[in-house]
Amino acid sequence: MTDPTDYEILLNTLDKAENGPIIDEKEWDHQYISQTVQELVQKYDISWATDDPMVPWDDDFADRVYAAGLEMALRTGVYCLDTKRQMLWKRGELEHILKRTPRQVTVGAGEDAVTVYSRKPDDSTRVAIFGGPWGVPVTEELYGPFIESYAQEPVFDLVENATLLSTHGRQIRAASPWEAVAGWQEAQMALEAIERAGRPDIAVGCVEISTTEVGELAGSTYGGYRPTDIHHAALISEQKTAYHQLIKSVHFAHTQSFSETYFNPMYGGYVGGGPGVAIAIVSGMLLVKASLGGTFCNTGPTHVHLDCSTHPDLIVATGLAFQGLARNTDLLVSPFVRPTAGPGTKEIFYESAALTIATVVSGASLIDCVQSATGNNTLYSSPLEARFCGELSHSVEGMTRKEADPIVKKLVNKYKSIQGERLIGKPFTEVYDLESLQPTPDWLDLYESVCEEFDQEFGLSVN
Amino acid sequence: MSDWESKQKQFIKDILAGDEEAAVSMARTSLEEGATPVEFFENCIAPSLQDVGKRFETLDIFLPEMVTAADTVEKVNSEVIKPAVAESQAGESMSLGKVLLATVQGDLHDIGKNMVGLMLKVNGFEVVDLGTNVPPADIVARAEQEQVDIIGMSALLTTCLPYMKDVCDFLEGKGIRDKYPVIIGGAATHPEIAEEMGANTHGGSAAEGVEKCKMLLGKL
């Protein structure tokens, strides 16, 4: 059981879902979200042009984005889909929650423990690397080797899971006994994989198959995932929650589990374009912390047509939002690196690098990398692109935003015109040797050539 | 510039601005000047909405503006076009067809499904939107009740795919599978999954979903 103050916060949050004003969902989307964002974009003068910096270094600009996001969080709150009620926080409540945020947290255990720090813009503090296939669908027979191939990468401080396509040959059906079976199977296979990789106590992102609370409760009970792992819950776009997510947060509190809670606003959706997304990220990170707890707060804003988080406007929006959050809170925030390109392509490195650099210099505490080819294609992910992100992250620790800006601009120019082509590349089975769990020579050569390019063009030592 | 071209240009401005009064007024004036409701629909409403859909595809406009445009046109249709059609007893339908949309059981994500619904509307379809987390039996029952032409289902999560297949199985079990073409979409889906579960087709994007619906009804 957590201490009374934390527990009281949790109970108060649950109360809000039962007692807030009743609102129609369409009204929520159109008036509470869309109109509020549009108004705040104007009020706080949040805008940028295509030739403006892609990694702005204007602190006043970042603070305005934060102020707009804070106002949005306080005015709108969160919509509970089960009760159709608006969950609202008073300024004092939100400030209290933020004040209780630790400036550093150690996750995992034993020799695999790692400390994640709150960081500021232009900070040289070490950034943590959360590597994994991030929900990419995978078959049962390849699940173990797939996760093991990630866990063996020394640059990863934490390792994330993939999504099982079946369990014991059966379809996995949300909120059914099969979700419980899959939760158990995932935990067993993931924990065996990290054991084989020689990192038995590394923190594992879980429960990936947990569409509802069923998978989480099944996969993290006795013998399954551990409190030292990183458990997930999310706000649904835009700023919505549901009982099953709140149940997960109750479970995290009772088991004193670490968690990463996330929210992905939609670029081109109800929050509009880049400036609206920047405000929505700040608002969402504050509200995901308030409503679901969360040791870490993550965002991967999503382009409505491309599904990626690496569109040029999203690089600016995410960086700005992170700067605002880092300058005004101690939240441990992470970007979700989700490129359109996949393994076996050069573009996956460019896309991933642009967002990684922009967010490391803007104050990200950890980097969630990489949901390759937007995560929708079975087995289209490999550890090498995440290794690249991890190494790159460390190479830009201490770099200023102003120094990062021209690099990010050049990287974006390398991919922005072809994102629509969706270069999904090749599956894991074609870019990795399944016996040695090492990249194929072709894939490794491409990686090394890009590392060389980064060294020559940007002076960044990646490999 | 022809009269219809200039009207359409103004109509687009009005619907994007959500100026219901101006849009309704233009429709009324056009009918008073001798245009039939079908002519106004075909020369002004339909091309304007297609233009709005294309602007959203390129993100020259965002979802809220498309919602505003669709809602404004709904007002024009309900206040001017439909009454005029009923009065003239032309009996001519201006709808390409009626599509039932639902995010299936277990899934609460609705933005993708809403985008498809709007794109269908702006391209001339009627849409019956059942919302999110809809059980298979409810989808089949409402399809029968509403006499829809197509059943469209969305899922973001792989664990919700079995509920899509249930709909195909339920239709089969009731002996009405051929009555309802089924289209699926969403991040968890792809063409092979559609084929495996017995759906007729797959929409990889909102725009492609519209084209596939037209194809299913032989209107492409």
Interface residues (C-beta under 8 A of the other chain):
Chain A: E25 D29 H30 S34 Q38 L81 P137 T163 L165 Q171 I172 R173 A174 A175 E179 A182 I209 T211 T212 I236 S237 E238 K240 A242 M266 G268 G269 Y270 G272 G273 V304 H305 D307 T374 G375 N376 N377
Chain B: F56 E57 L59 F62 L63 P64 V67 Q105 G106 D107 L108 H109 D110 I111 N114 M115 G131 T132 L157 T158 T159 C160 L161 P162 Y163 A187 A188 H190 S205 A206
